[in-house]
Amino acid sequence: DLSLLRFISAELTRGYFLEHNEAKYTERRERVYTCMRIPKELEKLMFFGIFLCLDAFLYVFTLLPLRVFLAMFRFITLPCYGLRDRRLLQPAQVCDILKGVILVICYFMMHYVDYSMMYHLIRGQSVIKLYIIYNMLEVADRLISSFGQDILDALYWTATEPKERKRAHIGVIPHFFMAVLYVFLHAILIMVQATTLNVAFNSHNKSLLTIMMSNNFVEIKGSVFKKFEKNNLFQMSNSDIKERFTNYVLLLIVCLRNMEQFSWNPDHLWVLFPDVCMVVASEIAVDIVKHAFITKFNDITADVYSEYRASLAFDLVSSRQKNAYTDYSDSVSRRMGFIPLPLAVLLIRVVTSSIKVQGVLAYVCVVLFYCGLISLKVLNSIVLLGKSCQYVKEAKMEEKLFNPILTATPGKPAGKQQSTFKSTQGVSTDENGSTSVPNQPVHQKENMPSLLVTSNSDQFLTTPDGEEKDISQDSSELKHRSAKKDLLEIDRFTICGNRID
């Protein structure tokens, strides 16, 4: 008997059973819990990564001048002790001297750049033009950072390469001039970013600041709807850490310049404080929303951020060993794309132009401030090293720290030994020298090669183009692997942490 009343009655009394699709609803509930855990886990990673960047940044102002002084003292007093060693200076001392000389040269070159003229030039532009300029500066900063660390690494290796090897470079002096030019141009680029942000702070209607903050939310649209693997998310997390720390330094520069213009009136600091909080809050909110939806759409658990944190801790602990292949500040630069030299040059230039040191008391305050920076650096390093050891132990990676580093023997090309090592790890090398990951089953966890420690330093600087292609081709096979990958397997895909997707 078909009737409207019976149809309405059936609609009002119709029932269903959710337990018939228990797996589906359990998965949806876990996704909600994962999104709720993302802010806490992400901020723990960001907190640890920002202090890593701070440690590398403070190193430039505190320990690097002392290391340069000790290296120069050794170089001057070496004839008194005789040439017992084959090297005049140790490789680390040569790198320290090069960093110090680059800093000094770029600092004096920055005196020819007028900050006030740049400020008024940018302020005279229209709002929409400044918005476009700021976006272009962000893209240029990422591109020049990805290439800048390669320039510095090429200089360090060229200056410290064993002399018995066949010369295959253009010389130390051309590499040195390339490094000086890079640091100078990158410092100018960051100065333009800081000047644009300063103009946005001082605009009357704050329209430019609002537009620049909305640019962060546009980043969500370009990220959350893309396919991400765990290694790609690791690269994005490192990039976000570097971007957040750089923004903090830019805000510090803006506050210094504004306080100088108002004769260091503390009341003006409270005028800037709401805008600073608004910029920081928008950056944090954008990162949380972006990572929450990326993990949701790609079925990635929140525990992956603890793995990323353990991987960064592994880099720090391994760089503290006696047989380390790089300094920890350079390791942070390669992993996150954060290069402290240009930012340090700009900050020194702004501080010296904003604060006038006159009188004996002023110099005493400078010395006390420098001692305070050294104390902060040492304390930060001790705490970071302790937490890093804890994270490495929790990830059960401490046994991989004691594997000997594979180095090329004198008289034998490094490329041959590297290819031999890769062949033992199941990675083939084609005729063009690019590596590829063959189709093979996953080995057991204890048999995973400690690729992060035992590979030589060249593998951590660049990723061959062929490897990127092979990784994209084998992405279908990576999907069938276990959900919880080993940290070193993630590191194999992120050996170039400053790569931009």
C-alpha positions as CSV (number, residue, x, y, z in Angstrom):
1,D,0.0,0.0,0.0
2,L,1.8,3.1,-1.3
3,S,0.9,6.3,0.4
4,L,2.6,9.6,1.4
5,L,1.8,9.0,5.1
6,R,3.6,5.6,5.0
7,F,6.6,7.1,3.2
8,I,6.9,9.8,5.8
9,S,6.5,7.3,8.6
10,A,9.3,5.1,7.1
11,E,11.6,8.1,6.9
12,L,11.0,9.1,10.5
13,T,11.5,5.6,11.9
14,R,14.3,4.3,9.6
15,G,17.4,3.1,11.5
16,Y,21.0,2.1,10.7
17,F,24.0,0.5,12.4
18,L,27.4,2.2,12.4
19,E,29.1,-1.0,13.7
20,H,28.6,-2.5,10.3
21,N,31.3,-0.2,9.0
22,E,33.5,-0.1,12.1
23,A,36.8,0.2,10.4
24,K,35.8,3.3,8.4
25,Y,34.5,5.2,11.4
26,T,37.5,4.2,13.6
27,E,39.8,5.6,10.9
28,R,37.8,8.8,10.8
29,R,38.1,9.2,14.6
30,E,41.8,8.5,14.5
31,R,42.1,11.3,11.9
32,V,40.4,13.7,14.2
33,Y,42.8,12.7,17.0
34,T,45.8,13.1,14.7
35,C,44.7,16.6,13.8
36,M,44.3,17.4,17.5
37,R,47.9,16.1,18.2
38,I,49.5,18.0,15.2
39,P,49.9,21.4,17.0
40,K,51.7,19.9,20.0
41,E,54.0,17.6,18.0
42,L,54.7,20.2,15.3
43,E,55.6,22.9,17.9
44,K,57.9,20.5,19.7
45,L,59.8,19.9,16.4
46,M,59.8,23.7,15.6
47,F,61.0,24.5,19.1
48,F,63.9,22.1,18.8
49,G,64.7,23.2,15.3
50,I,64.6,26.9,16.1
51,F,67.1,26.4,18.9
52,L,69.3,24.5,16.5
53,C,69.3,27.5,14.2
54,L,69.9,29.8,17.1
55,D,72.9,27.7,18.1
56,A,74.4,27.9,14.6
57,F,73.6,31.6,14.5
58,L,75.2,32.4,17.9
59,Y,78.3,30.4,16.8
60,V,79.1,33.1,14.2
61,F,79.2,35.8,16.9
62,T,80.8,33.9,19.8
63,L,83.0,30.9,19.1
64,L,83.9,31.6,15.4
65,P,86.0,34.8,16.3
66,L,87.8,32.8,19.0
67,R,88.5,29.9,16.6
68,V,89.8,32.3,14.0
69,F,92.1,33.9,16.5
70,L,93.5,30.5,17.6
71,A,94.0,29.5,13.9
72,M,95.8,32.7,13.2
73,F,97.9,32.3,16.3
74,R,98.9,28.8,15.2
75,F,99.7,30.1,11.7
76,I,102.0,32.9,13.1
77,T,103.8,30.8,15.7
78,L,104.2,27.7,13.5
79,P,107.8,28.5,12.5
80,C,108.8,28.5,16.2
81,Y,107.8,24.8,16.5
82,G,109.0,23.6,13.1
83,L,107.0,22.0,10.3
84,R,106.4,18.6,12.0
85,D,103.0,18.3,10.5
86,R,102.3,17.9,6.8
87,R,99.6,20.6,7.0
88,L,100.2,24.2,8.1
89,L,96.7,24.4,9.4
90,Q,94.0,21.8,10.1
91,P,91.1,21.7,7.6
92,A,88.7,23.0,10.3
93,Q,91.0,25.9,11.0
94,V,91.2,26.8,7.3
95,C,87.4,26.8,7.1
96,D,87.2,29.0,10.2
97,I,89.7,31.6,8.7
98,L,87.7,31.6,5.4
99,K,84.5,32.2,7.3
100,G,86.0,35.0,9.3
101,V,87.6,36.7,6.3
102,I,84.3,36.5,4.4
103,L,82.4,38.1,7.3
104,V,84.9,41.0,7.6
105,I,84.9,41.7,3.8
106,C,81.2,41.6,3.5
107,Y,80.7,43.7,6.6
108,F,82.8,46.5,5.1
109,M,81.1,46.1,1.7
110,M,77.7,46.6,3.4
111,H,78.7,50.1,4.5
112,Y,78.3,51.2,0.9
113,V,74.6,50.2,1.0
114,D,72.5,53.0,2.4
115,Y,69.7,51.6,4.5
116,S,67.8,54.9,4.8
117,M,67.8,55.5,1.0
118,M,66.5,52.0,0.5
119,Y,63.8,52.5,3.0
120,H,62.5,55.7,1.4
121,L,62.8,54.1,-2.1
122,I,60.6,51.2,-1.0
123,R,58.2,53.4,0.9
124,G,57.5,55.4,-2.3
125,Q,56.1,52.3,-4.1
126,S,52.5,51.3,-4.3
127,V,51.1,48.7,-2.0
128,I,50.4,46.1,-4.7
129,K,53.9,46.6,-6.1
130,L,55.4,46.0,-2.7
131,Y,53.3,42.9,-2.3
132,I,54.7,41.5,-5.5
133,I,58.3,42.5,-4.6
134,Y,58.0,40.7,-1.2
135,N,56.8,37.5,-2.9
136,M,59.7,37.7,-5.4
137,L,62.1,38.2,-2.5
138,E,60.9,35.1,-0.7
139,V,61.3,33.0,-3.9
140,A,64.8,34.5,-4.5
141,D,65.8,33.9,-0.9
142,R,65.0,30.2,-1.2
143,L,66.7,29.8,-4.6
144,I,69.9,31.6,-3.5
145,S,70.0,29.7,-0.2
146,S,69.9,26.4,-2.0
147,F,72.8,27.4,-4.2
148,G,74.7,29.4,-1.6
149,Q,75.6,26.5,0.6
150,D,77.0,24.6,-2.4
151,I,79.3,27.6,-3.1
152,L,80.6,27.7,0.5
153,D,81.1,23.9,0.5
154,A,83.0,24.1,-2.8
155,L,85.2,26.8,-1.3
156,Y,85.9,24.8,1.9
157,W,86.7,21.6,0.0
158,T,88.9,23.4,-2.5
159,A,90.9,25.0,0.2
160,T,91.4,21.8,2.3
161,E,91.5,19.1,-0.5
162,P,94.7,16.9,-0.2
163,K,97.4,18.2,-2.5
164,E,98.4,14.8,-3.8
165,R,95.2,14.5,-5.7
166,K,94.9,15.7,-9.3
167,R,93.7,19.2,-9.5
168,A,90.1,19.3,-10.8
169,H,89.0,22.8,-9.8
170,I,89.5,26.4,-10.9
171,G,91.5,27.5,-7.8
172,V,90.8,28.7,-4.2
173,I,90.8,32.4,-5.1
174,P,88.0,32.3,-7.7
175,H,85.9,30.2,-5.3
176,F,86.7,32.7,-2.5
177,F,85.4,35.6,-4.6
178,M,82.3,33.6,-5.5
179,A,81.6,33.0,-1.8
180,V,82.1,36.7,-1.0
181,L,79.8,37.8,-3.8
182,Y,77.2,35.3,-2.7
183,V,77.2,36.4,1.0
184,F,77.1,40.0,0.0
185,L,74.2,39.6,-2.4
186,H,72.3,37.4,0.0
187,A,72.8,40.0,2.8
188,I,71.4,42.7,0.5
189,L,68.4,40.5,-0.4
190,I,67.6,40.0,3.3
191,M,68.0,43.7,3.9
192,V,65.4,44.5,1.3
193,Q,63.1,42.0,3.0
194,A,63.6,43.6,6.3
195,T,63.1,47.1,4.8
196,T,59.8,46.0,3.2
197,L,58.6,44.6,6.5
198,N,59.6,47.8,8.2
199,V,57.6,49.9,5.7
200,A,54.6,47.6,6.4
201,F,55.0,48.2,10.1
202,N,55.1,52.0,9.7
203,S,52.3,52.3,7.2
204,H,49.3,54.2,8.7
205,N,46.5,51.9,7.7
206,K,48.5,48.7,8.1
207,S,47.1,47.5,4.7
208,L,50.5,46.3,3.5
209,L,51.1,44.4,6.7
210,T,47.7,42.7,6.3
211,I,48.4,41.8,2.6
212,M,51.8,40.4,3.6
213,M,50.3,38.3,6.3
214,S,47.6,37.0,3.9
215,N,50.4,35.7,1.8
216,N,51.0,33.1,4.5
217,F,47.5,31.8,4.1
218,V,47.9,31.6,0.3
219,E,50.7,29.1,1.1
220,I,48.1,26.8,2.6
221,K,46.3,26.6,-0.8
222,G,49.5,25.6,-2.6
223,S,50.5,22.9,-0.2
224,V,47.6,21.0,1.4
225,F,46.2,19.6,-1.9
226,K,49.4,18.1,-3.0
227,K,50.6,14.5,-2.6
228,F,53.3,14.3,0.2
229,E,55.5,11.4,1.3
230,K,57.2,11.4,4.6
231,N,60.5,12.6,3.1
232,N,58.7,15.6,1.4
233,L,57.0,16.5,4.6
234,F,60.4,16.5,6.3
235,Q,61.8,18.9,3.8
236,M,58.8,21.2,4.3
237,S,59.2,21.0,8.1
238,N,62.9,22.0,7.8
239,S,62.0,24.9,5.5
240,D,59.3,26.1,7.9
241,I,61.8,26.0,10.8
242,K,64.3,28.1,8.8
243,E,61.6,30.5,7.7
244,R,60.3,31.0,11.2
245,F,63.7,31.7,12.6
246,T,64.6,34.1,9.8
247,N,61.3,36.0,10.4
248,Y,62.3,36.3,14.1
249,V,65.6,37.9,13.1
250,L,63.9,40.2,10.6
251,L,61.5,41.3,13.3
252,L,64.4,42.1,15.6
253,I,66.0,44.2,12.8
254,V,62.8,46.1,12.3
255,C,62.4,46.8,16.0
256,L,66.0,48.0,16.2
257,R,65.6,50.4,13.3
258,N,62.3,51.8,14.7
259,M,63.7,52.2,18.2
260,E,66.6,54.1,16.7
261,Q,64.3,56.5,14.9
262,F,62.4,57.2,18.1
263,S,65.6,57.8,20.2
264,W,65.1,54.4,22.0
265,N,61.9,55.5,23.6
266,P,60.6,52.4,25.4
267,D,57.0,53.6,24.9
268,H,57.4,53.0,21.1
269,L,58.2,49.4,21.8
270,W,54.7,48.8,23.1
271,V,53.4,50.3,19.9
272,L,55.3,47.7,17.8
273,F,54.5,44.8,20.1
274,P,50.9,44.1,18.8
275,D,52.1,44.0,15.2
276,V,55.0,41.7,16.1
277,C,52.6,39.4,17.9
278,M,50.2,39.4,15.0
279,V,52.9,38.4,12.5
280,V,54.2,35.6,14.8
281,A,50.7,34.3,15.5
282,S,49.8,34.2,11.8
283,E,53.0,32.3,11.0
284,I,52.3,29.7,13.7
285,A,48.6,29.4,12.7
286,V,49.5,28.9,9.1
287,D,52.0,26.2,9.9
288,I,49.6,24.3,12.1
289,V,46.8,24.4,9.6
290,K,49.1,23.4,6.8
291,H,50.7,20.5,8.5
292,A,47.4,19.3,10.0
293,F,45.7,19.0,6.6
294,I,48.8,17.6,4.9
295,T,48.9,14.7,7.4
296,K,45.2,14.2,7.1
297,F,45.1,14.0,3.3
298,N,48.2,11.8,3.1
299,D,47.4,9.4,6.1
300,I,50.5,10.4,8.0
301,T,50.5,10.0,11.8
302,A,51.6,12.7,14.2
303,D,54.4,10.4,15.4
304,V,56.4,11.3,12.3
305,Y,57.4,14.6,13.8
306,S,59.2,12.8,16.7
307,E,61.1,10.9,14.0
308,Y,62.0,14.1,12.3
309,R,63.2,15.5,15.6
310,A,65.3,12.4,16.2
311,S,66.8,12.8,12.7
312,L,67.9,16.4,13.5
313,A,69.2,15.2,16.8
314,F,71.2,12.5,15.1
315,D,72.9,15.1,12.9
316,L,73.9,17.1,15.9
317,V,75.2,14.2,17.9
318,S,77.1,12.7,14.9
319,S,78.8,16.1,14.2
320,R,80.2,16.1,17.8
321,Q,82.2,13.0,17.2
322,K,86.0,13.1,16.7
323,N,85.7,11.6,13.2
324,A,82.9,14.0,12.2
325,Y,82.9,15.0,8.5
326,T,81.4,18.5,9.0
327,D,80.8,21.2,11.6
328,Y,77.4,21.1,13.2
329,S,76.6,24.6,12.0
330,D,77.2,23.5,8.4
331,S,75.1,20.4,9.0
332,V,72.2,22.6,10.1
333,S,72.8,24.7,7.0
334,R,72.6,21.7,4.7
335,R,69.6,20.1,6.4
336,M,67.4,23.2,6.8
337,G,68.8,25.5,4.1
338,F,69.6,28.1,6.9
339,I,72.9,29.8,6.1
340,P,73.9,32.1,9.1
341,L,76.7,34.1,7.4
342,P,74.5,36.6,5.3
343,L,72.1,37.1,8.2
344,A,74.9,37.6,10.6
345,V,76.5,40.2,8.3
346,L,73.2,42.1,8.1
347,L,72.6,42.0,11.8
348,I,76.1,43.3,12.6
349,R,75.6,46.1,10.1
350,V,72.3,47.1,11.6
351,V,73.4,46.9,15.2
352,T,76.6,48.9,14.6
353,S,74.7,51.6,12.7
354,S,71.9,51.8,15.3
355,I,73.9,51.7,18.5
356,K,76.8,54.2,19.0
357,V,79.6,53.0,21.3
358,Q,81.3,55.9,23.0
359,G,83.2,56.0,26.2
360,V,84.9,53.5,28.5
361,L,81.6,52.4,30.0
362,A,80.1,51.6,26.6
363,Y,83.0,49.4,25.7
364,V,82.7,47.6,29.1
365,C,79.0,47.0,28.3
366,V,80.0,45.6,24.9
367,V,82.5,43.2,26.5
368,L,79.9,42.1,29.1
369,F,77.3,41.6,26.3
370,Y,79.8,39.5,24.4
371,C,80.4,37.3,27.5
372,G,76.7,37.0,27.9
373,L,76.4,35.8,24.3
374,I,79.1,33.2,24.9
375,S,77.3,32.0,28.0
376,L,74.1,31.7,26.2
377,K,75.8,29.8,23.3
378,V,77.4,27.4,25.7
379,L,74.3,26.8,27.7
380,N,72.2,26.3,24.6
381,S,74.7,23.9,23.1
382,I,74.8,21.8,26.3
383,V,71.0,21.6,26.6
384,L,70.7,20.8,22.9
385,L,73.3,18.0,23.1
386,G,71.7,16.5,26.1
387,K,68.2,16.5,24.5
388,S,69.6,15.2,21.2
389,C,71.2,12.2,23.0
390,Q,67.9,11.5,24.6
391,Y,66.0,11.7,21.3
392,V,68.6,9.4,19.6
393,K,68.3,6.8,22.4
394,E,64.5,6.9,22.2
395,A,64.7,6.3,18.5
396,K,67.3,3.4,19.1
397,M,69.8,5.0,16.8
398,E,72.8,5.2,19.1
399,E,74.5,2.1,17.7
400,K,74.7,3.8,14.3
401,L,76.8,6.6,15.8
402,F,79.9,4.4,16.3
403,N,80.2,3.1,12.7
404,P,83.4,4.3,11.1
405,I,83.1,6.9,8.4
406,L,84.1,5.6,5.0
407,T,86.7,7.8,3.4
408,A,88.6,7.5,0.2
409,T,92.1,6.3,0.4
410,P,94.9,8.5,-1.0
411,G,95.6,7.8,-4.6
412,K,92.2,6.2,-5.2
413,P,89.4,8.4,-6.7
414,A,86.6,9.1,-4.3
415,G,84.0,8.3,-7.0
416,K,85.1,4.7,-7.4
417,Q,85.0,4.0,-3.7
418,Q,81.7,5.8,-3.4
419,S,80.2,3.6,-6.1
420,T,81.6,0.5,-4.5
421,F,80.0,1.5,-1.2
422,K,76.7,2.2,-2.9
423,S,76.8,-1.2,-4.6
424,T,77.1,-2.9,-1.2
425,Q,74.1,-1.0,0.0
426,G,71.9,-2.1,-2.9
427,V,72.1,1.2,-4.8
428,S,73.1,1.0,-8.4
429,T,75.1,3.6,-10.4
430,D,74.4,4.2,-14.0
431,E,76.9,5.4,-16.6
432,N,76.2,9.1,-16.0
433,G,77.1,8.8,-12.3
434,S,73.5,9.2,-11.0
435,T,72.2,6.8,-8.4
436,S,69.0,4.9,-8.5
437,V,67.2,2.7,-6.1
438,P,66.5,-0.7,-7.6
439,N,63.3,-2.7,-7.1
440,Q,64.0,-4.9,-4.1
441,P,62.2,-5.9,-0.9
442,V,62.8,-4.0,2.3
443,H,65.5,-5.5,4.5
444,Q,65.1,-6.0,8.2
445,K,65.5,-3.0,10.5
446,E,68.8,-4.1,12.0
447,N,70.3,-4.6,8.6
448,M,69.4,-1.1,7.4
449,P,72.7,0.5,6.3
450,S,73.8,3.5,8.4
451,L,73.8,5.6,5.3
452,L,73.8,8.8,7.2
453,V,77.0,8.1,9.0
454,T,79.0,5.9,6.7
455,S,78.6,7.9,3.5
456,N,81.2,10.6,2.7
457,S,80.4,14.3,2.8
458,D,79.8,14.7,-0.9
459,Q,76.5,12.7,-0.6
460,F,75.2,15.3,1.8
461,L,75.6,18.3,-0.4
462,T,73.7,17.6,-3.5
463,T,71.2,15.0,-4.8
464,P,71.9,13.8,-8.4
465,D,69.1,14.6,-10.8
466,G,68.9,10.9,-11.8
467,E,68.1,10.0,-8.2
468,E,65.2,12.4,-8.1
469,K,63.8,10.8,-11.3
470,D,64.2,7.3,-9.9
471,I,62.6,8.2,-6.7
472,S,59.5,9.6,-8.5
473,Q,59.4,6.5,-10.7
474,D,59.5,4.2,-7.7
475,S,57.0,6.1,-5.6
476,S,54.4,3.4,-6.3
477,E,56.7,0.8,-4.7
478,L,57.3,3.0,-1.7
479,K,53.6,3.1,-1.0
480,H,53.6,-0.7,-0.2
481,R,56.3,-0.3,2.4
482,S,55.5,-0.2,6.1
483,A,53.9,3.0,7.5
484,K,56.7,3.5,10.1
485,K,59.9,3.9,8.1
486,D,63.3,3.9,9.5
487,L,64.8,7.3,10.1
488,L,67.8,6.6,8.0
489,E,65.6,5.6,5.1
490,I,64.0,9.0,5.4
491,D,67.4,10.6,5.5
492,R,68.3,8.9,2.2
493,F,65.7,11.0,0.5
494,T,66.5,14.2,2.4
495,I,70.3,14.4,2.0
496,C,69.7,17.8,0.5
497,G,67.5,19.4,3.2
498,N,67.5,22.8,1.5
499,R,65.9,21.4,-1.7
500,I,62.8,23.3,-2.8
501,D,59.7,21.4,-4.0
